[in-house]
């Protein structure tokens, strides 16, 4: 089969399409014939070598894919060959025509959800759910400010928040991004390129402030987020690309919490809860992953450049069959 392999850390050019042996499932394992692969920013950090998790070289990137179950190992009972499924982790790496997973990493994909949408779930939607409900402990009626809401994680935050009864305010830097955020359920949308957008945000809460801020770029925005909070408010740091200076008094005066998170810290029980909720949302239509770009597997380097570009809309997906 074909797979993307990384033999040395570096720029996107180190992603190379190569022939590798087909995976064979062992006990408790599943092989999926991949139809679509989700591309996530964290995979660019790992590829560059600038991330705490450093896989042994060479490796195949990726954890998120969707396709058809091709084979199962001894002891697998929940998943059967021929079923549509998506992954939330992988043993062999998802940037490939086939992927090997533990049974617990495989979840059934409803018929009405496309493979591209299934590939958009693993990291973005699980991150959004964990940020909102397992870290911020969001409650119906609270106001959530999604700072940078037009990407894969941001759209997931908007949909999950609206479905849970939160008042959702999102930001985006482009007109198209703001239109998507409104269409996906935000009550209000702001242009974070406008000089007075934070004043507009405060006005939308009648001066109370935000209960929750979900932050995609903390190195730019964290110092601005804290004054937005109401008493007892929470900022969850989902994304960050550098250091930032804040005034701790902005947190002290509000009894505010600054909560870091990474999906890699989620326990097996946390993940089981997350994906039970996500599958339910797919089935009832409250969760609808938005696909931004679809590229052949061989264009993984271009996908890594696109996923880090400013103003990315929706999810970037790789298609193995398009590389044949």
BELNOR-V726088 format. One record per run of one state. SS is the DSSP state (2 for helix, 1 for strand, 0 for the rest). FROM is the first residue (numbers start at 0). LEN is the number of residues. If there is no record, write none. Layout:
SS,FROM,LEN
SS,FROM,LEN
//
This chain:
0,0,1
1,1,5
0,6,5
2,11,3
1,14,5
0,19,9
1,28,11
0,39,1
2,40,8
0,48,10
1,58,1
0,59,5
1,64,8
0,72,11
1,83,4
0,87,8
1,95,1
0,96,1
1,97,5
2,102,3
1,105,3
0,108,6
2,114,5
0,119,2
2,121,14
0,135,7
1,142,5
0,147,3
1,150,1
2,151,12
0,163,3
1,166,6
0,172,2
2,174,9
0,183,4
1,187,4
0,191,5
2,196,8
0,204,5
1,209,6
0,215,2
2,217,9
0,226,2
1,228,9
0,237,10
2,247,5
0,252,4
1,256,4
0,260,2
2,262,3
0,265,2
2,267,17
0,284,6
1,290,6
2,296,11
0,307,6
1,313,6
2,319,4
0,323,1
//
